[in-house]
Amino acid sequence: MDGFVYGEGPRWHGGRLWFSDGPAGRVYSAGETGDLTAAAEVPRASGLGWLPDGTLVVSALFEAAIHHVDPQGNTTATFDLGDVAWSTNDLVVAPDGRGYVDLYKQTGNALVGELGLVDPAGTVSVVATGLAVPNGLGFLPDGSTLIVSETNGSRLLAFSTEPDGSLGSPAVFADLGAGRHPDGLCIDAEGGVWVGCYDSGEFLRVIAGGTVTHRITVDHGWAVAPALGGADGRTLYLIVDDTTHEGLMRGESAGRVLQARVDVPAAPP
């Protein structure tokens, strides 16, 4: 598939692939045959998740906000997170409706990264600090470990989650090396993490300890984010965006979705 500006935040939900297009202000869904539908109009859309009642939760990029969208595509609530962040980014929502979201603060020319715990009513509390630009988020199959890609740290971190939603101290799940900058991620049934290393143009499957078991390269563009889905959970969708840092700020990009077949299916929702 192509025909969108900048794909991000892919998730498999309800038998379809969902992803955001921030510069276009849209959330798309697509079927296995490649049909593409604009499911909602959401400014600066980035991360995606769903509450137990089916409400779509959309975080923003270059703005600190979270939106709730009903199944008809209408925005029913918007939560301003400007008191805790300059920008949000990726988002993941647990089955109980609590979620985690990237929080960015500007300090001079640098970004300070934190993680926020989001309840279904949109209230956010900071649960992790001092991160080098947290990005992709996902849960290991046990549901009690949050994996976070730390883009400027060139690594994946693992946080234990407590019953109240607080996070334990981070452990290094995988050190990817200084030349790689991890972006979006998804997790399979064996606890393997597929992650896009955007500016090295590769999607990696890594396991705890940092061993790379599989590598898929793209011939051009940013390897932004993967998602596992399809009828059997073994289709790996790969979001690739042709852009630059400067171009993205101007909304200049061309996105496409590639797919591959893998042996280990997606982790159960």
Secondary structure, DSSP 8 states (H G I E B T S, - for coil): -EEES-EEEEEEETTEEEEEETTTTEEEEE-TT--EEEEEE-TTEEEEEE-TTS-EEEEESSS-EEEEE-TTS-EEEEEE-TTT-SEEEEEEE-TTS-EEEEEEEEETTEEEEEEEEE-TTS-EEEEEEEES-EEEEEE-TTSSEEEEEEGGGTEEEEEEB-TTS-B---EEEEE--TT--EEEEEEBTTS-EEEEEGGGTEEEEE-TTS-EEEEEE-SSSEEEEEEEESTTS-EEEEEEEE--HHHHHTT--EEEEEEEE-SS-B---
